[in-house]
Every structure is written in structure tokens, then in C-alpha cells.
Amino acid sequence: VIRHPLSGDEYKINENCTWIIRAAEVDTITISFDSFRTEYVYDVLTIRDGDSNEDVVIGKFSGGTVPPSVKTSNNSAHLFFKSDESKPRTGFELRWGHPNMLHRHDGGTAHPCGVPA
């Protein structure tokens, strides 16, 4: 599970958070959302098919509608959340199918990003 923010009512302004999910080499990853609420258009979660911020975008989400499930074509996914300088919301909670490990990287913010639960 990735829950962001991990605690508190709302995520912080001006966040840049990256999570990389890796499964066994023969697996693919399915990401499904339990909840989702960000500032529409301005606070965005981008999911890429691979572990790099240069891989193909397979999902880009903002607003208050819970997104559909997303499936990678390989064993890794790169998730990046960026918020702007105003109107933080309650964030999101997502699950992924059967990865062996999760690597977490925080960047560009003084506030910790959500971590796996």
C-alpha cells in the first residue's frame, strides 16, 4: 500500500515525490486505487511503465474521481506526485499486485512523502 500523505489531513504544498515499484522479473504490476483526491489539474500523480521518469506514461491522474486500475507491461512502475503552491487535498491510497520490493525516493520537498504501509 502507498498512502500519501501517510499522516495528517492533507499533503503538503510544492511536493515532488517519487516511488518505484519492482516485482519479480517475470511479473507485471497492477496498481489499483482505494481513494484519490487531489487538486484537479494542478496536483498530479503520473504513473510510468518502467522504473524511469522517461518511460511511457500509462496513467496521469488528478481531481476527486478514483482512477481505474493501471497495469504495467513489465516488472516495474515509476510513480511521481507533484503538488503546486495552493489547495492541498487528502491525497490518495493505492495498492499494487505482487511486487517483491518497493524502493522509495523523496525529492524536492522538505516534507516526507508517503511511505509503504
C-alpha positions as CSV (number, residue, x, y, z in Angstrom):
1,V,0.0,0.0,0.0
2,I,1.1,3.5,-0.7
3,R,-0.7,6.1,1.3
4,H,0.0,9.8,0.7
5,P,0.0,11.6,2.9
6,L,1.0,9.0,5.5
7,S,-0.5,11.0,8.3
8,G,-2.3,14.3,8.7
9,D,-5.3,15.6,6.8
10,E,-3.7,16.8,3.6
11,Y,-0.5,16.5,1.6
12,K,1.9,19.5,1.6
13,I,2.2,22.2,-1.0
14,N,5.1,22.1,-3.5
15,E,5.8,18.4,-3.1
16,N,7.8,16.3,-5.6
17,C,7.5,12.6,-4.6
18,T,8.8,9.5,-6.4
19,W,8.0,5.9,-5.7
20,I,9.5,3.0,-7.7
21,I,7.7,-0.4,-7.5
22,R,9.6,-3.5,-8.7
23,A,8.3,-7.1,-9.0
24,A,10.0,-10.3,-9.9
25,E,11.4,-10.2,-13.5
26,V,8.6,-12.4,-14.9
27,D,5.8,-10.4,-13.3
28,T,3.8,-7.4,-14.3
29,I,2.3,-4.9,-11.8
30,T,-1.3,-3.9,-11.4
31,I,-2.0,-0.7,-9.5
32,S,-5.5,-0.1,-8.1
33,F,-6.8,2.9,-6.1
34,D,-8.7,2.8,-2.8
35,S,-9.1,6.6,-2.6
36,F,-8.0,9.6,-4.6
37,R,-8.4,13.3,-4.0
38,T,-6.0,15.9,-5.4
39,E,-6.4,19.5,-6.7
40,Y,-7.7,19.0,-10.3
41,V,-5.1,19.7,-13.0
42,Y,-2.5,21.2,-10.6
43,D,-1.7,18.3,-8.2
44,V,-1.0,15.3,-10.4
45,L,0.1,11.6,-9.9
46,T,1.9,10.3,-13.0
47,I,2.5,6.5,-13.5
48,R,5.1,5.3,-16.0
49,D,5.6,1.8,-17.4
50,G,9.1,1.1,-16.1
51,D,11.4,2.5,-13.4
52,S,12.5,5.7,-15.1
53,N,10.9,9.1,-15.3
54,E,11.5,8.8,-19.1
55,D,9.4,5.7,-19.6
56,V,6.0,5.7,-21.3
57,V,3.1,7.3,-19.2
58,I,0.4,4.8,-18.6
59,G,-1.7,7.0,-16.2
60,K,-1.9,10.6,-15.2
61,F,-4.5,11.5,-12.6
62,S,-5.8,14.4,-10.6
63,G,-9.1,15.5,-9.1
64,G,-11.6,13.7,-7.0
65,T,-12.5,10.6,-9.1
66,V,-10.9,7.3,-8.1
67,P,-8.8,6.3,-11.2
68,P,-9.2,2.9,-12.9
69,S,-6.6,0.2,-12.3
70,V,-3.4,0.5,-14.3
71,K,-1.2,-2.4,-15.4
72,T,2.4,-2.3,-16.5
73,S,3.8,-4.3,-19.4
74,N,6.9,-5.2,-17.4
75,N,8.1,-5.7,-13.8
76,S,8.4,-2.0,-12.7
77,A,6.4,1.2,-12.3
78,H,7.6,4.7,-11.7
79,L,5.1,6.9,-9.7
80,F,5.6,10.7,-9.4
81,F,3.4,13.0,-7.5
82,K,3.7,16.8,-7.8
83,S,1.6,19.4,-6.0
84,D,1.6,23.1,-6.6
85,E,1.6,26.0,-4.1
86,S,-2.0,26.0,-3.2
87,K,-5.1,24.0,-2.2
88,P,-3.8,20.7,-0.9
89,R,-6.2,17.8,-0.6
90,T,-6.4,14.5,1.2
91,G,-4.3,12.6,-1.3
92,F,-4.5,9.0,-2.3
93,E,-4.1,5.4,-1.3
94,L,-3.2,2.7,-3.8
95,R,-2.3,-1.0,-3.9
96,W,-0.2,-3.0,-6.3
97,G,-0.2,-6.6,-7.2
98,H,2.6,-8.9,-6.0
99,P,5.8,-6.9,-6.2
100,N,8.8,-8.3,-4.3
101,M,10.1,-5.0,-3.2
102,L,9.4,-1.3,-3.2
103,H,12.0,1.4,-3.3
104,R,11.1,4.9,-2.1
105,H,12.7,8.1,-3.0
106,D,11.8,11.6,-1.8
107,G,13.0,14.6,-3.8
108,G,12.4,18.3,-4.0
109,T,10.5,18.8,-0.8
110,A,11.2,19.4,2.8
111,H,8.3,17.2,3.9
112,P,8.4,13.4,3.8
113,C,6.3,11.8,1.2
114,G,4.0,8.8,1.8
115,V,5.7,5.5,2.5
116,P,4.6,1.9,2.1
117,A,2.3,0.6,4.8
